[in-house]
Amino acid sequence: MRVTVVGCGIVGAAIAFELSQVSGLKVTVLDAQQPAQACSRAALGVLMGAISQKPKGNNLQMRLLSIQQYNAWVPQLEAITGRRILFNRQGILRLCCEGDDLDAWRSLASLRASQGWQLEIGDRAYLATHYPQLNLDGIIGAVYSPSDRQVDPTAITLALIEAAQHNGVSCQFDTPVTGIQPDGLQLYTPRGSLDTDWLVIAAGLGSTPLTTQLQQTVDIRPVLGQAVRVKVPQPLGYPTLQPVITGQDVHLVPLGNDEYWIGATVEFPPVDSPSPIPDPVALEQMMQQAIAFCPALHQATRLHHWQGLRPRPEGRPAPIIERLSGYSHVILASGHYRNGVLLAPATAKKVKDLILDAAKL
Protein backbone atom coordinates (compact mmCIF):
# COMPACT_ATOMS: atom_id res chain seq x y z
CA MET A 1 0.00 0.00 0.00
CA ARG A 2 1.47 3.33 -1.11
CA VAL A 3 1.43 6.24 1.35
CA THR A 4 2.64 9.71 0.40
CA VAL A 5 3.43 12.21 3.15
CA VAL A 6 3.63 15.85 2.04
CA GLY A 7 5.73 17.89 4.47
CA CYS A 8 8.92 17.02 6.30
CA GLY A 9 8.96 19.10 9.40
CA ILE A 10 8.85 17.33 12.74
CA VAL A 11 5.27 16.11 12.17
CA GLY A 12 5.89 14.72 8.69
CA ALA A 13 9.18 13.15 9.78
CA ALA A 14 7.50 11.49 12.78
CA ILE A 15 4.73 10.13 10.55
CA ALA A 16 7.27 8.80 8.05
CA PHE A 17 9.26 7.05 10.79
CA GLU A 18 6.16 5.57 12.42
CA LEU A 19 4.86 4.25 9.09
CA SER A 20 8.30 2.92 8.13
CA GLN A 21 7.96 0.34 10.90
CA VAL A 22 4.77 -1.13 9.39
CA SER A 23 5.35 -3.95 6.93
CA GLY A 24 3.49 -3.73 3.65
CA LEU A 25 3.61 0.05 3.34
CA LYS A 26 5.60 1.87 0.67
CA VAL A 27 6.14 5.37 2.07
CA THR A 28 7.24 8.43 0.10
CA VAL A 29 7.92 11.85 1.63
CA LEU A 30 7.72 15.04 -0.41
CA ASP A 31 8.78 18.51 0.69
CA ALA A 32 9.23 21.75 -1.20
CA GLN A 33 12.37 22.38 0.90
CA GLN A 34 14.96 20.37 2.73
CA PRO A 35 13.70 18.75 5.96
CA ALA A 36 13.28 20.79 9.17
CA GLN A 37 13.46 24.14 7.42
CA ALA A 38 10.18 25.82 8.43
CA CYS A 39 8.31 25.72 11.77
CA SER A 40 10.39 22.87 13.17
CA ARG A 41 13.60 24.84 12.75
CA ALA A 42 12.15 27.73 14.74
CA ALA A 43 10.93 25.90 17.84
CA LEU A 44 12.21 25.42 21.37
CA GLY A 45 11.21 21.77 21.69
CA VAL A 46 9.77 22.18 25.19
CA LEU A 47 7.64 19.10 25.88
CA MET A 48 4.97 20.04 28.42
CA GLY A 49 3.06 16.90 29.27
CA ALA A 50 2.38 16.26 32.94
CA ILE A 51 2.77 19.96 33.75
CA SER A 52 -0.02 20.87 31.36
CA GLN A 53 -2.96 22.38 33.22
CA LYS A 54 -5.38 20.20 31.27
CA PRO A 55 -6.79 17.75 33.85
CA LYS A 56 -7.77 15.09 31.32
CA GLY A 57 -8.99 14.63 27.76
CA ASN A 58 -7.61 13.75 24.35
CA ASN A 59 -5.06 16.57 24.19
CA LEU A 60 -3.55 15.57 27.52
CA GLN A 61 -3.41 11.92 26.46
CA MET A 62 -1.60 12.92 23.27
CA ARG A 63 0.90 14.95 25.30
CA LEU A 64 1.64 12.13 27.73
CA LEU A 65 1.86 9.54 24.95
CA SER A 66 4.33 11.75 23.10
CA ILE A 67 6.54 12.13 26.18
CA GLN A 68 6.67 8.36 26.56
CA GLN A 69 7.40 7.94 22.85
CA TYR A 70 10.26 10.43 22.90
CA ASN A 71 11.81 8.56 25.84
CA ALA A 72 11.85 5.46 23.63
CA TRP A 73 12.63 7.15 20.32
CA VAL A 74 15.71 9.17 21.25
CA PRO A 75 18.03 6.27 22.18
CA GLN A 76 16.61 4.23 19.30
CA LEU A 77 17.23 7.01 16.78
CA GLU A 78 20.71 7.70 18.12
CA ALA A 79 21.57 4.02 17.68
CA ILE A 80 20.21 3.86 14.13
CA THR A 81 21.68 7.14 12.86
CA GLY A 82 24.75 7.73 15.00
CA ARG A 83 23.47 11.26 15.60
CA ARG A 84 23.58 12.88 19.02
CA ILE A 85 20.18 14.32 19.90
CA LEU A 86 20.04 16.97 22.61
CA PHE A 87 17.36 15.60 24.95
CA ASN A 88 16.99 17.21 28.35
CA ARG A 89 15.63 14.65 30.81
CA GLN A 90 15.79 17.00 33.81
CA GLY A 91 12.17 18.08 33.56
CA ILE A 92 10.43 21.44 33.59
CA LEU A 93 10.19 23.99 36.40
CA ARG A 94 7.23 26.36 36.14
CA LEU A 95 7.47 29.49 38.26
CA CYS A 96 4.27 30.63 39.97
CA CYS A 97 3.77 34.36 40.35
CA GLU A 98 1.61 36.36 42.72
CA GLY A 99 -1.99 35.67 41.79
CA ASP A 100 -1.34 32.05 40.76
CA ASP A 101 -3.41 29.47 42.65
CA LEU A 102 -1.00 27.04 44.31
CA ASP A 103 -3.92 25.07 45.75
CA ALA A 104 -5.11 24.38 42.20
CA TRP A 105 -1.64 23.10 41.37
CA ARG A 106 -1.68 20.88 44.47
CA SER A 107 -4.99 19.43 43.31
CA LEU A 108 -3.51 18.82 39.88
CA ALA A 109 -0.48 17.13 41.46
CA SER A 110 -2.86 14.73 43.27
CA LEU A 111 -4.68 14.02 40.02
CA ARG A 112 -1.42 13.41 38.16
CA ALA A 113 -0.30 10.99 40.88
CA SER A 114 -3.48 8.99 40.29
CA GLN A 115 -2.65 9.02 36.56
CA GLY A 116 0.88 7.73 37.20
CA TRP A 117 2.75 11.05 36.79
CA GLN A 118 4.60 13.16 39.31
CA LEU A 119 4.35 16.89 40.01
CA GLU A 120 6.20 18.54 42.91
CA ILE A 121 5.07 21.83 44.47
CA GLY A 122 7.89 23.95 45.86
CA ASP A 123 7.79 27.13 47.97
CA ARG A 124 10.17 30.09 47.92
CA ALA A 125 12.58 28.34 50.32
CA TYR A 126 12.73 25.37 47.92
CA LEU A 127 13.54 27.70 45.03
CA ALA A 128 16.17 29.61 46.99
CA THR A 129 17.91 26.34 47.88
CA HIS A 130 17.80 24.64 44.49
CA TYR A 131 17.79 27.57 42.04
CA PRO A 132 19.95 30.39 43.45
CA GLN A 133 20.06 32.04 40.01
CA LEU A 134 16.41 33.08 40.28
CA ASN A 135 15.10 36.44 41.44
CA LEU A 136 12.17 35.54 43.66
CA ASP A 137 10.52 38.96 43.74
CA GLY A 138 6.88 38.33 42.91
CA ILE A 139 7.41 34.55 42.88
CA ILE A 140 5.32 32.56 45.38
CA GLY A 141 6.47 29.06 44.47
CA ALA A 142 6.93 26.66 41.59
CA VAL A 143 5.75 23.41 40.07
CA TYR A 144 8.38 20.90 39.02
CA SER A 145 7.61 18.11 36.56
CA PRO A 146 10.49 15.61 36.50
CA SER A 147 8.89 13.54 33.73
CA ASP A 148 8.59 16.27 31.12
CA ARG A 149 11.32 16.84 28.57
CA GLN A 150 12.94 19.14 25.99
CA VAL A 151 14.38 18.04 22.67
CA ASP A 152 16.30 19.79 19.90
CA PRO A 153 13.67 20.06 17.14
CA THR A 154 16.10 20.11 14.22
CA ALA A 155 18.18 17.20 15.51
CA ILE A 156 15.16 14.99 16.20
CA THR A 157 13.57 15.81 12.83
CA LEU A 158 16.72 14.94 10.89
CA ALA A 159 17.19 11.76 12.92
CA LEU A 160 13.58 10.69 12.32
CA ILE A 161 13.84 11.13 8.58
CA GLU A 162 17.24 9.42 8.40
CA ALA A 163 15.89 6.47 10.38
CA ALA A 164 12.81 6.37 8.14
CA GLN A 165 15.08 6.24 5.09
CA HIS A 166 17.06 3.47 6.78
CA ASN A 167 13.76 1.58 7.00
CA GLY A 168 13.04 2.06 3.30
CA VAL A 169 11.17 5.37 3.07
CA SER A 170 11.79 7.31 -0.15
CA CYS A 171 12.32 11.06 0.25
CA GLN A 172 12.08 13.73 -2.43
CA PHE A 173 13.21 17.09 -1.07
CA ASP A 174 13.14 20.42 -2.90
CA THR A 175 10.13 18.90 -4.66
CA PRO A 176 6.93 20.93 -4.37
CA VAL A 177 3.53 19.45 -5.14
CA THR A 178 2.34 21.41 -8.17
CA GLY A 179 -0.98 19.64 -8.63
CA ILE A 180 -3.30 16.99 -7.20
CA GLN A 181 -5.87 14.92 -9.05
CA PRO A 182 -9.45 15.50 -7.82
CA ASP A 183 -9.51 12.10 -6.10
CA GLY A 184 -6.32 12.98 -4.18
CA LEU A 185 -4.55 9.81 -5.30
CA GLN A 186 -2.20 11.25 -7.91
CA LEU A 187 0.20 14.10 -7.31
CA TYR A 188 2.25 16.16 -9.73
CA THR A 189 5.72 17.50 -9.03
CA PRO A 190 8.55 18.91 -11.16
CA ARG A 191 9.92 15.34 -11.19
CA GLY A 192 6.71 13.91 -12.66
CA SER A 193 3.52 12.31 -11.37
CA LEU A 194 3.21 10.10 -8.33
CA ASP A 195 0.38 7.63 -7.69
CA THR A 196 -0.60 6.86 -4.11
CA ASP A 197 -3.20 4.95 -2.12
CA TRP A 198 -3.08 7.35 0.83
CA LEU A 199 -2.17 11.03 0.93
CA VAL A 200 -1.09 12.54 4.26
CA ILE A 201 -0.91 16.33 4.26
CA ALA A 202 1.49 17.41 7.01
CA ALA A 203 2.80 20.59 5.44
CA GLY A 204 2.07 23.13 8.17
CA LEU A 205 1.19 26.45 6.59
CA GLY A 206 1.60 24.80 3.20
CA SER A 207 -1.39 22.59 3.98
CA THR A 208 -3.95 25.27 3.12
CA PRO A 209 -3.06 25.56 -0.60
CA LEU A 210 -2.97 21.76 -0.87
CA THR A 211 -6.44 21.38 0.62
CA THR A 212 -7.63 24.19 -1.66
CA GLN A 213 -6.58 22.10 -4.67
CA LEU A 214 -8.92 19.41 -3.32
CA GLN A 215 -11.80 21.91 -3.00
CA GLN A 216 -11.77 21.59 0.80
CA THR A 217 -9.84 24.62 1.98
CA VAL A 218 -8.68 24.30 5.59
CA ASP A 219 -7.81 27.74 6.94
CA ILE A 220 -4.44 27.62 8.72
CA ARG A 221 -2.84 30.97 9.48
CA PRO A 222 0.65 32.04 10.59
CA VAL A 223 1.57 33.21 14.08
CA LEU A 224 5.14 34.43 14.43
CA GLY A 225 7.54 33.52 17.20
CA GLN A 226 10.97 34.96 17.96
CA ALA A 227 13.66 33.50 20.20
CA VAL A 228 17.30 34.13 21.09
CA ARG A 229 20.28 31.88 21.74
CA VAL A 230 22.62 33.26 24.40
CA LYS A 231 25.84 32.32 26.14
CA VAL A 232 26.51 33.18 29.79
CA PRO A 233 29.90 33.44 31.54
CA GLN A 234 29.03 30.45 33.74
CA PRO A 235 26.12 28.03 34.12
CA LEU A 236 22.96 29.48 35.60
CA GLY A 237 22.53 27.87 39.01
CA TYR A 238 23.94 24.42 39.68
CA PRO A 239 25.52 22.73 36.62
CA THR A 240 23.96 19.41 37.59
CA LEU A 241 20.45 20.87 37.91
CA GLN A 242 19.44 22.32 34.56
CA PRO A 243 15.75 21.79 33.81
CA VAL A 244 13.81 24.01 31.47
CA ILE A 245 12.57 26.98 33.50
CA THR A 246 9.39 28.71 32.41
CA GLY A 247 7.69 31.77 33.83
CA GLN A 248 4.90 33.92 32.39
CA ASP A 249 5.19 32.04 29.11
CA VAL A 250 8.92 32.74 28.72
CA HIS A 251 11.10 29.63 28.48
CA LEU A 252 14.75 29.33 29.46
CA VAL A 253 16.12 26.22 27.76
CA PRO A 254 19.58 24.84 28.69
CA LEU A 255 21.66 23.72 25.70
CA GLY A 256 24.95 22.83 27.36
CA ASN A 257 28.25 24.71 27.03
CA ASP A 258 26.72 27.57 29.10
CA GLU A 259 24.28 28.31 26.29
CA TYR A 260 20.52 28.77 26.52
CA TRP A 261 17.54 29.46 24.31
CA ILE A 262 15.16 32.18 25.46
CA GLY A 263 11.76 32.24 23.83
CA ALA A 264 9.37 32.63 22.37
CA THR A 265 7.14 35.53 21.46
CA VAL A 266 3.60 35.08 20.14
CA GLU A 267 2.87 37.61 17.39
CA PHE A 268 -0.34 37.61 15.36
CA PRO A 269 -0.60 39.22 11.92
CA PRO A 270 -2.10 42.70 11.63
CA VAL A 271 -5.69 42.89 10.45
CA ASP A 272 -4.61 44.19 7.04
CA SER A 273 -1.75 41.73 6.52
CA PRO A 274 -1.73 37.98 5.74
CA SER A 275 1.46 37.44 7.70
CA PRO A 276 2.89 38.85 10.96
CA ILE A 277 5.87 41.16 10.89
CA PRO A 278 8.60 40.57 13.52
CA ASP A 279 8.19 43.05 16.36
CA PRO A 280 11.49 44.12 17.95
CA VAL A 281 9.59 45.51 20.95
CA ALA A 282 7.98 42.14 21.64
CA LEU A 283 11.39 40.47 21.42
CA GLU A 284 12.96 42.94 23.85
CA GLN A 285 10.05 42.60 26.28
CA MET A 286 10.55 38.85 26.27
CA MET A 287 14.26 39.27 26.98
CA GLN A 288 13.59 41.67 29.83
CA GLN A 289 11.08 39.25 31.33
CA ALA A 290 13.72 36.51 31.24
CA ILE A 291 16.28 38.80 32.86
CA ALA A 292 13.75 39.76 35.52
CA PHE A 293 13.46 36.20 36.82
CA CYS A 294 17.09 35.30 36.07
CA PRO A 295 19.25 38.46 36.49
CA ALA A 296 22.48 36.72 35.41
CA LEU A 297 21.11 36.78 31.86
CA HIS A 298 21.93 40.47 31.83
CA GLN A 299 25.55 39.40 31.25
CA ALA A 300 24.65 37.00 28.45
CA THR A 301 26.04 37.38 24.96
CA ARG A 302 23.38 37.09 22.27
CA LEU A 303 24.65 34.50 19.79
CA HIS A 304 21.71 34.11 17.46
CA HIS A 305 18.22 35.48 16.97
CA TRP A 306 15.71 33.44 14.99
CA GLN A 307 12.06 33.60 14.07
CA GLY A 308 9.50 31.30 12.55
CA LEU A 309 5.84 31.00 11.67
CA ARG A 310 3.56 28.55 13.49
CA PRO A 311 0.49 27.09 11.78
CA ARG A 312 -2.66 27.97 13.73
CA PRO A 313 -6.08 26.71 12.58
CA GLU A 314 -8.66 29.45 12.24
CA GLY A 315 -11.91 28.89 14.08
CA ARG A 316 -11.12 25.44 15.46
CA PRO A 317 -8.80 23.83 18.02
CA ALA A 318 -5.25 22.81 17.20
CA PRO A 319 -4.12 20.39 15.88
CA ILE A 320 -6.12 18.93 13.00
CA ILE A 321 -5.66 15.16 12.62
CA GLU A 322 -8.46 13.65 10.57
CA ARG A 323 -9.59 12.54 7.14
CA LEU A 324 -10.12 15.50 4.87
CA SER A 325 -13.84 16.09 4.43
CA GLY A 326 -15.14 14.19 1.41
CA TYR A 327 -12.03 12.01 1.06
CA SER A 328 -11.64 8.53 2.52
CA HIS A 329 -7.90 8.26 1.74
CA VAL A 330 -6.63 11.81 2.38
CA ILE A 331 -5.50 12.61 5.94
CA LEU A 332 -4.76 16.10 7.24
CA ALA A 333 -2.19 16.19 10.05
CA SER A 334 -1.42 19.85 10.47
CA GLY A 335 -2.20 23.07 12.33
CA HIS A 336 -0.31 22.13 15.50
CA TYR A 337 0.30 25.81 16.35
CA ARG A 338 2.81 25.90 19.24
CA ASN A 339 2.80 22.15 19.92
CA GLY A 340 4.14 20.55 16.75
CA VAL A 341 7.25 19.11 18.38
CA LEU A 342 5.33 18.06 21.49
CA LEU A 343 2.52 16.28 19.67
CA ALA A 344 4.44 14.83 16.71
CA PRO A 345 4.73 11.25 18.08
CA ALA A 346 1.05 11.06 19.06
CA THR A 347 0.09 12.56 15.70
CA ALA A 348 2.12 9.91 13.90
CA LYS A 349 0.36 7.16 15.83
CA LYS A 350 -3.07 8.59 15.01
CA VAL A 351 -2.21 8.76 11.30
CA LYS A 352 -0.94 5.17 11.37
CA ASP A 353 -4.10 4.02 13.13
CA LEU A 354 -6.34 5.77 10.59
CA ILE A 355 -4.57 3.98 7.74
CA LEU A 356 -4.37 0.55 9.36
CA ASP A 357 -7.95 0.63 10.69
CA ALA A 358 -9.20 1.40 7.18
CA ALA A 359 -7.11 -1.45 5.79
CA LYS A 360 -8.93 -3.89 8.11
CA LEU A 361 -12.34 -2.96 6.72
N, C-alpha and C positions, 0 to 999 in steps of 0.2 A: 504494500500500500504506500503510495507516494504522498508525502507531506511536505509542503513548502512553507517555510517561515519567512515572512518579510519583516526585516528589522533585526539588527544585531547589536542592540544595547544589552544591558544586563538582563532584561526580560526575555528578549529573543534568544540570547545565548543560553539562558537557563532552560528555556523550552527545548532548544536543540539538544542540549546535553541530556535532559530527562528522556526525550524521545529516542536518543541514540542508544539507550539501554533496553529498548523494546525490540525484540526480534520481529522480523517481518515488515519493518518500516524502512522506507527509503527516504531519508530526510535531506532536503536542500534548503540552505539559508541564502537569502538575497539581502543585500543592503546597498543603498546608494553611495555609502561611504565605506571607509574601513571600520572595523568593529570598535565599539566603545568611544565613539567620537562625539556624540550629542549629549543627551541628558546624563548618561551614565558617567561621562567624563567630568561632569560638573556636579558631583554629589559628594556628600561627606561619608556615606556608608554607615550612618548610625542606626543600629538595629534595635528599636524600642519594642520589645515584646511584653514581658511581664510588667514593665513599668508603665505601659499604656494605661490610661485611666478608664478604658473601656472594660466594664466588669465581665462581660461575656459577649457571645455573638460570633457571627461568621468572621468579621474582620479580626477580632482577637484570636480566633482559632488559626487563621492564616498567619498572623504574626508569630504565634508560638510554634506552629509547624515549621515556619521558615527558619527560626532560630535553631531548632533541632536539626534541620537539614543542613544549615551552614556548618554546624559542629561536625557533621559527618562528611560534608563535601570538601571542606578545606584540606584536611590531610589526604583525602583521596585524590583531589586535583593536584596537590603538590607532588604526590607520588607518580601520577601519570605524566605530568608535564615537566617536572623538574623546576617549576617556577616557585619562588617564595611569595606567599600571599600574606600581606600584613593583615593580621586578624587579632584584634584586641579582645582577649578573654577576661579582662578584669572588670567588666560590667559597666554600668552607667550610674552616675550619681546625679540626682536631680535636686537642685537647691530649692528650698521653699522660702518664699518671701513673706513679709508681713501681709496678712490678708488671706494667705493660703490656709486651708482647713486640714490641719494635721490629723484630726480625728477621722476625717474621711479617708486619709491615706492609711491610717491604722486599720480601718475597716477593710480597705482594699487588700492590705497585707494579709489579713485573716482569710479573705476570700481566695487570694492567690495560694496560700498554704493549703487550702482544701483542694485546689486545682493542681497541686504538686509543684508550685513555683515559690520562690523565696523573695520577699521584700523586707528590707530592714529600715526602720525609722530611727534616725539619729537626731539628737538635739545639738545645740550650739557647742556644748562641751565636747561632744563626739567629733564635730567638725574641727574644732580648734586642735584636738589631739591628732587627728589623722590627716588633716588637710591644712597645714599651717600657711599655705600660700593664699588662702582665701581671705577676703575682707568680709567680715560677718555683719557689717552694718546693714540693717534691714533684713537679715537672714534669720529665720526662726528655727530652722532645722533642715533636714534633707531626707530623701528617700534613696536608698541604695539597692540596686538590682544586680546581684552578682551573676545572674544567668544571661543577661542581655549582652550584646556584642557590638563590635564595629569592625567593618571590613573595608579594604581598599577597593573601591568600585571598579577602577580600571583593571587592576590586577586580577580580580575574581572574574570579570567579564572575559578577559583574554584567556584565562585558564579554562573557563567553561567551554569556550569555542574551540580551543586547541584539543581539549579532551573529547569533545564531540567529534571533531575531525578524526581523532585517533580511533573513535568507534565507528567511523565510516560515513559521517555526515559530509556532504558536499557543500562548499561555501563559495559564493560568487559575490565578492566585494566590488565596490565602485561600479555597481550594476543596478541602476534604478529600474523600477517597474514602470514601463511607459504605457501599458495598456492591460486591461483584463477583460476576458470574454464575459458576456452577460451572466453565464452560469457560474463564474468564479473559478472554473477549473482549468483555465488556460491563461497563462501570463505572457506578456511580451516585454522583452528587454533589448538593449542594444546588441546583445549576444544571440538573440533569436527568441523563439517561443519555448515555453516550458509547460508541459501538461502535468496536472497534479490531481490527486483524489481528495486532498484536504488543503485548504489555504488558511494559514494562521497569520493574521495581521497584528504584528507587535512592533509597529514602527513609530510609536510615540506620537509626536505632532504630525508626522508624515502619514498617520493612519486616516486622518480626515479626507485628504484627497483620494486615497485608495477606496474608502467606503463610498465616496461620491461617484467614482467610476462604476460602482455597483448599484447606484441609484438609492443608496441607503446612508445618506450623509450622517455621520456621527460627529457632533460638534465638540472638538477638543481644542482648547485654547492655551496659549503660552503664559506662564507666570515665571518671571525672572528671579534668579537667586544669585547673589554674589558672596564670595568667601575669600579668605586670605590665608596663605601659608606663611608662618613666622618661625623665627629661630630665636631662642632665648639664651642668655649667657650660661645658664645652668638649669637643670630640670626643675619644673614647677612642683614644689612639695617633695615627697619622698620618691626616689627613683624606682622603688619597687612597688609603689602604689600609684598607678597611672590609669585610672578608669576615664572614660569620657565623662566630662562634667558639663551639665546643662543647666542654665538658669535663664528664665524669661525668654525662652525660645532661642537662646544663643548657645551654641555648642563649642566646647573646647576639646579638640580631638588629638590625643597624643599620637605622634608618628615615629617616635624614636629619634635618636641623635639630637635631642633637645629641640625638636621641631614639632609644631602643632598646626592644625587647621582651626580656623575660627570662622564660623558661619552659622546659618546663611540667611541672607535677607529674603524677604518675600515681597516681590514688586509686581503689581498688576498693571496691565496696559492701560494707558489713558483711554477715555471714552472715544476719542476720535482717531485712535491708532490701533492697528491689528496686533501690534507687538509692543511689549514694554521696552522702555529705554533705561539703561542702567543709571541709577540715581546715586551720585557720589555722596550725597547727604545721608542716605539710608545706610550706605556702607560705613561711613564714619560713625554714625550713631551705633551701629552694631559693634564696631571696634571699641568705642567708649564704654559700652555696656559690659563687654568682656573685661576691659581693664578695671571697671568698677568692682567686679567681684574677684578679680585676680590682678592686683596692682602690679605685680612683677612683669606683666605683659607690656607695661609702659616702656620697658627697656628692650622689647623685642625688635628684631630686624624683620621687616616685611620682605619675604623672598619672592612671593608670587601672588598675584591677584587674579582670580578667574571668575567667570560668570557662565550661566547656562540657563536654558529654558526648560521648565517642567510642564508636562502635558496634563492639563486639568480639564476634566469633562465639564461641559456647561449644562447646568440644570439637572444633574444627577450625581450620585456619590461616586467617588473614585475607589478602586479601579473598575474598569469594564472587562469582564471575563465571561463571554457568552457567545453563542452562535449569533451571527449577524442576522437581523430580522429578514425573513424570507429566504434564507439560505441554510440548508441542512449540513453543508460541508465547508462553510466559511466561519472561522472563529476569530473574534476580536479579543485581543489580550493587550489592552492599552489603557491610557489615561490614568496612570498610577500616581500622578501629581508628585507629592514629596516622598512617596513610599515605594518607588520602583525597586531600589536595591533591597529594601526590607522584605517586600512581598514577592520577589522574583521566584524563589523556590516553590512557594505555595501556588503561585500562578502557573508555573510549569506543571505541577501535579494536576491542577484542575484541567488544563488543556489536554494533558495525556488522558485523563479520565473521560473527558468528552469524546475523544477519538476512540478509545478502546471500548467504551460503553456502547457507542453506535455500532462498532464492528461486531458486537455480540448479538445485535438485533437481527 
